């Protein structure tokens, strides 16, 4: 404290003013943010850059270069000192109010950008500012800024969903709704209720999701907001379909699709509503109609560049193919959906793809693969505070029972543990690989006993196995072969094991 006191005393009055104002930021800030917020503390916005440069030179502010963007931050001990000085100065309230307003504007701008090709950039920006957004929410909650708080949580629920902060986001939404009460501005409350409903659905809390979405739809009807109503009905129909109320779910889905078609401009909403229509038709076993809705939805969302939402109708096309017994097509669609999500780094929908791919593997008798995918899915769901299995409870329990019986208890538990031990990137790589697993992978000794050298070679090597065998003959390791052929090391190991078995060989040598 004495050291920072000494440094602070050496600052000019304007430098001290800026330094105090910067303490309002949590986790860093941009020049634009500093100019907007600190101008409320007694200095002009056009002074900020020069003063900020002086604070950097004096090592009170740190500089962080992120690509083309420059960010600044205070070390936490320095920030806490500045925080004390800010409150002593008597201007904490206008500074923190300006901070909350700046990040509310950012969140509401980002909300619209999350529905198109720029979504990834804006998700990354919101992630960088997440601590500042939390600070703005705390300020609004502590000072009774109910309108600001509701607008913030309503704008952020899509970010919380897509960046795996579902539990945290749902807490913010529920707390904000409780604090605001029914007296809050109707449009803000309806929007927050819609977000809270979808986050509850993502955690498979269907009763809470339905209650929130019904309340949202009712408010939108009362205030005559047809666009808001259409969005609420889309999500409400989805929840009702998963609860088995298919006839009313279809009516609501058709109402939302009808609105979006009439408007014409709301293409994103139409894409989501058509996905919902497809899910209802899928649940009614009307597979041709479901596939048609999913195709139209996927085309719209692909055109808009929204890869996150586009992955959903794509995956559901796989579900329809699987229901019709075309497991190869289903697997291809699931992998396409997963490959798109991989680049976004989103985990909730990734876990859904794992569940679907495990189901396909199980249907094909590849129980080891299915079990590893379930294990990997379980690890991801634990990390994000959500689960997908309740959406497929009957199918999941049937498939797990089949895999357990097919592998035996010891092999089943071992495969599950292997899946759980994979980090997300490794698990995705494994899920995207196209190689089949042996139901019970034999050891090298077991292979030798089954097919001694010189035995009958009834199985020809596949083209890929021939490539791997040639590289083994050159003396390459599995890792080197993986790099040569652009496949995973795990896949190479499987190929080598199969080659030894087919050729009746005892070792790589």
Secondary structure, 3 states (H helix, E strand, C coil): CHHHHHHHHCCCHHHHHHHHHHCCCCCCEEHHHHHHHHHHHCCCHHHHHHHHHHHHHCCCCEEEEECCEEEEECCHHHHHHHHHHHHHHCCHHHHHHHHHHHHHHHHHHHHHHCCCCCHHHHHHHHHHCHHHHHHHHHHHHHHCCHHHHHHHHHHHHHHHHHCCCHHHHHHHHHHHHHHHCCCCCHHHHHHHHHHHHHHHHHCCCHHHHHHHHHHHHHHHHHHCCHHHHHHHHHHHHHHHHHCCCHHHHHHHHHHHHHHHHHHCCCHHHHHHHHHHHHHHHHHCCCHHHHHHHHHHHHHHHHHHCCHHHHHHHHHHHHHHHHHCCCHHHHHHHHHHHHHHHHHHCCCHHHHHHHHHHHHHHHHCCCHHHHHHHHHHHHHHHHHHCCCCHHHHHHHHHHHHHHHHHHHCHHHHHHHHHHHHHCCHHHHHHHHHCCCCCCCCCCCHHHHHHHCCCCCCCCCCCCHHHHHHHHHHHCCCCHHHHHHHHCCCHHHHHHHHHHHHHHHCCCCCC
